[in-house]
Amino acid sequence: MLVFLIVLLVLWLVLTIVGFAIKGLIWLAIIGIVLFLGTSAIGYVRRKAAKS
């Protein structure tokens, strides 16, 4: 599960970089940031719940 989360985070980061690199795709950068933050939050909550 952790590997899947890391793959998703890398994918969202790449989308964000591509969105900022290409001026017409700023919406892609925004979506990438939102998905990156969402995936990070879900991963944090699941890891914290698994420890306790």
Protein Blocks (a to p, Z undefined) as FASTA:
>chain_A
ZZmmmmmmmmmmmmmmmmmmpmklmmmmmmmmmmmmmmmmmmmmmmmmmmZZ
